[in-house]
């Protein structure tokens, strides 16, 4: 039995392949969660490309993909996810925000239709199961894996996840915008007592003043929510593309001074809960 988390993409909005984004990483959102012999993937940003190569190297042929939402930075790595082109591979893809607007299969198919991509979804090779639910639903994935969800405050909708396994829990809460001075009750209920919370920390509180309505939050709000909900550890995530390594190093020092339970997510960082 194991509960292991690995970050393959931690950047928000757009990938940043630059020498000033090496220490923390430039790929967009993708997190791998290993639960015993099962693999869950949270979001399909550009980080999923490297994850795909690693899955093939390990001989893995199946995974569950849970999407926070379908803005480009969270799905545009999927056409480059190498296991999806292999016959014999199988992936279940779930989303909680598009059930009333055509469903998640339509979104993925449209992304890979002409004139956007040369290979259509139905030619990829692997088999896919697309499942839509509504944010707020709870479900089981079998093998003792339980998932709770909650709606997030983001343009076009988004879903937060709580994954429970072996007596441990982690939450994935991105992309979401807070209201200053008014903690989001949906999030507080979702993350209560969690061992790890991965939270949208695109801005600092000072930067947020100029980005109200953009759909993102701050690392300071992540700390406030975590402390209010008795969270064990916070992973600051979805870094602004303009936050270069030097900025992120200062941010990390500031966050650690405020709360020792806070850390800044980096590409290839691993966290073991079991």
C-alpha positions in Angstrom: 0.0 0.0 0.0 1.4 3.4 -1.0 0.1 7.0 -1.5 2.7 8.9 -3.5 2.4 12.2 -5.2 4.7 13.5 -8.0 4.5 16.9 -9.7 5.1 16.8 -13.4 3.9 20.3 -14.2 3.4 23.2 -11.7 3.1 26.3 -13.8 -0.1 28.1 -14.6 -1.5 29.8 -17.7 1.3 29.0 -20.2 4.4 26.9 -20.3 7.7 28.8 -19.6 10.6 27.0 -21.3 13.3 29.5 -20.1 16.5 29.4 -18.2 14.9 31.6 -15.6 12.3 28.9 -14.8 14.6 25.9 -14.3 14.5 25.5 -10.5 10.7 25.3 -10.1 9.8 24.2 -13.6 8.0 25.5 -16.6 5.5 22.9 -17.6 1.8 23.4 -16.9 -0.4 21.5 -14.5 0.0 17.8 -14.1 0.2 15.7 -10.9 0.6 11.9 -10.7 -0.9 10.1 -7.7 0.1 6.5 -7.1 -2.3 4.6 -4.8 -1.1 1.1 -4.3 -1.1 -0.3 -7.8 -3.4 2.4 -9.3 -2.4 5.6 -11.1 -4.4 8.8 -11.0 -3.4 11.8 -13.1 -4.6 15.3 -12.1 -4.9 17.5 -15.2 -3.2 17.2 -18.6 -1.1 20.3 -19.0 2.3 20.1 -20.7 3.7 18.1 -17.8 1.8 15.1 -18.9 4.1 14.6 -21.9 7.0 13.6 -19.6 4.7 11.6 -17.4 3.6 9.6 -20.4 7.1 8.7 -21.3 7.7 7.5 -17.7 4.5 5.4 -17.7 5.6 3.6 -20.8 9.1 3.0 -19.3 7.4 1.4 -16.3 5.1 -0.7 -18.5 1.9 0.9 -17.2 -1.1 0.7 -19.5 -3.9 2.3 -17.6 -4.7 5.4 -15.5 -7.6 7.6 -14.3 -7.4 11.2 -15.5 -9.3 13.7 -13.3 -9.6 17.2 -14.8 -9.9 20.4 -12.7 -11.3 22.1 -15.9 -10.5 22.5 -19.6 -8.7 25.7 -20.1 -5.8 25.2 -22.5 -3.0 25.1 -19.9 -4.7 22.1 -18.2 -5.4 20.0 -21.3 -3.0 21.0 -24.1 -0.4 18.3 -23.1 -2.8 15.5 -23.9 -2.1 15.3 -27.6 1.5 14.6 -26.7 0.8 11.9 -24.1 2.6 9.0 -25.6 0.6 6.1 -23.9 -2.5 7.4 -25.6 -1.1 6.3 -28.9 -0.5 2.7 -27.8 -2.9 0.0 -28.5 -3.6 -2.0 -25.3 -3.6 1.1 -23.1 -6.8 2.3 -21.5 -7.6 5.6 -19.8 -10.7 6.8 -18.0 -11.1 10.6 -18.3 -13.4 12.5 -15.9 -14.5 16.1 -15.6 -17.1 17.8 -13.4 -17.8 21.1 -15.2 -19.0 20.3 -18.8 -21.8 17.8 -18.4 -24.3 20.5 -19.6 -22.2 21.8 -22.5 -21.4 18.8 -24.6 -19.3 16.7 -22.2 -15.6 16.1 -21.8 -15.3 13.8 -24.8 -16.4 16.7 -27.1 -13.8 19.0 -25.5 -10.9 16.5 -26.1 -12.1 15.7 -29.6 -12.4 19.4 -30.5 -8.9 20.1 -29.3 -7.5 17.6 -31.7 -9.8 18.4 -34.7 -8.7 20.3 -37.8 -7.2 22.8 -38.0 -5.8 22.6 -34.5 -4.0 19.2 -34.6 -3.1 16.7 -37.3 -4.2 13.5 -35.5 -7.8 13.2 -34.4 -8.7 11.7 -31.0 -10.2 8.6 -32.6 -6.9 7.7 -34.2 -4.7 7.8 -31.1 -4.7 4.0 -30.5 -5.5 3.6 -26.8 -9.0 3.0 -25.6 -10.8 5.8 -23.7 -13.7 6.0 -21.4 -15.1 9.5 -20.9 -17.2 10.2 -17.9 -19.0 13.4 -16.9 -20.1 14.2 -13.4 -21.1 17.4 -11.6 -18.8 19.2 -9.2 -20.0 18.3 -5.7 -20.5 14.6 -6.5 -18.6 11.9 -4.6 -17.6 8.6 -6.1 -15.4 5.5 -5.6 -12.7 4.3 -8.0 -12.5 0.9 -6.3 -9.5 -0.6 -4.4 -10.4 1.6 -1.5 -10.0 4.8 -3.4 -12.6 7.4 -2.6 -13.0 10.8 -4.3 -14.9 13.8 -3.1 -15.4 16.9 -5.3 -16.4 20.5 -4.9 -17.2 23.4 -7.4 -14.5 26.1 -7.6 -14.9 29.8 -8.4 -13.3 30.0 -11.9 -14.5 31.3 -15.3 -16.3 28.5 -17.1 -16.2 26.4 -14.0 -13.7 24.1 -12.3 -13.6 21.2 -9.9 -11.6 20.6 -6.7 -10.8 17.0 -5.6 -10.2 15.2 -2.4 -8.6 11.8 -2.8 -8.8 9.4 0.2 -6.9 6.1 0.4 -5.4 4.1 3.2 -6.5 6.6 5.9 -4.7 9.5 4.2 -6.1 12.3 2.1 -4.8 14.8 -0.5 -6.7 17.7 -2.1 -6.2 19.3 -5.5 -7.7 22.8 -5.6 -6.9 24.7 -8.8 -8.0 27.0 -10.5 -10.0 29.1 -8.0 -10.5 32.7 -6.9 -11.1 33.7 -3.4 -13.1 36.7 -2.0 -10.8 38.6 0.4 -11.9 38.2 4.0 -14.5 35.5 3.2 -13.1 32.0 3.2 -14.6 29.7 0.6 -16.9 27.3 2.5 -16.8 24.7 -0.4 -13.1 24.5 -0.1 -12.9 24.5 3.7 -15.3 21.5 3.8 -13.3 19.7 1.0 -9.9 20.1 2.6 -10.8 19.7 6.3 -8.1 17.7 8.0 -6.3 16.7 4.8 -2.7 15.5 4.9 -1.8 17.5 1.7 -3.5 20.3 -0.1 -2.3 21.5 -3.5 -3.6 25.0 -4.0 -3.8 27.6 -6.7 -1.3 30.2 -5.6 -0.9 32.1 -8.9 -0.5 35.5 -7.2 0.6 37.1 -4.0 -2.0 39.1 -2.0 -0.5 42.4 -3.3 -0.6 41.2 -6.9 -4.2 39.9 -6.6 -5.5 43.5 -6.2 -4.8 44.0 -10.0 -6.2 40.6 -11.0 -9.6 40.5 -9.5 -11.9 38.4 -11.7 -9.1 36.5 -13.4 -10.0 33.3 -11.5 -7.0 32.7 -9.4 -5.9 32.9 -5.7 -2.8 33.6 -3.6 -0.4 31.6 -1.5 -1.4 33.6 1.5 -5.1 32.6 1.1 -3.9 29.0 0.8 -2.2 29.3 4.1 -5.3 30.9 5.7 -7.5 28.1 4.4 -5.1 25.4 5.5 -4.8 26.7 9.0 -8.6 27.1 9.3 -9.2 23.6 8.1 -6.4 21.9 10.1 -4.5 20.8 7.0 -1.1 19.1 7.6 0.8 20.4 4.6 0.2 23.0 1.8 1.8 22.8 -1.7 1.9 26.2 -3.3 1.0 25.5 -7.0 0.1 27.0 -10.4 2.9 29.5 -10.5 2.4 32.6 -12.5 4.5 32.5 -15.7 6.1 35.8 -14.8 7.4 34.4 -11.5 10.9 33.5 -12.3 13.2 31.4 -10.1 14.5 34.3 -8.1 11.0 35.5 -7.4 9.9 32.0 -6.4 12.8 31.6 -4.0 11.8 34.8 -2.2 8.1 33.6 -2.1 9.1 30.3 -0.7 11.1 31.9 2.1 8.2 34.3 2.9 5.7 31.4 3.0 7.9 29.3 5.3 8.2 32.2 7.7 4.4 32.5 7.8 3.8 28.7 8.2 6.2 25.9 8.3 3.6 23.6 6.8 3.8 25.4 3.5 6.1 24.4 0.6 6.4 25.4 -3.0 5.8 22.7 -5.6 8.6 22.0 -8.1 8.6 19.8 -11.1 9.7 16.3 -10.2 9.0 16.9 -6.5 7.7 13.8 -4.7 5.6 13.6 -1.5 4.9 10.3 0.1 1.8 10.2 2.4 2.0 6.4 3.0 
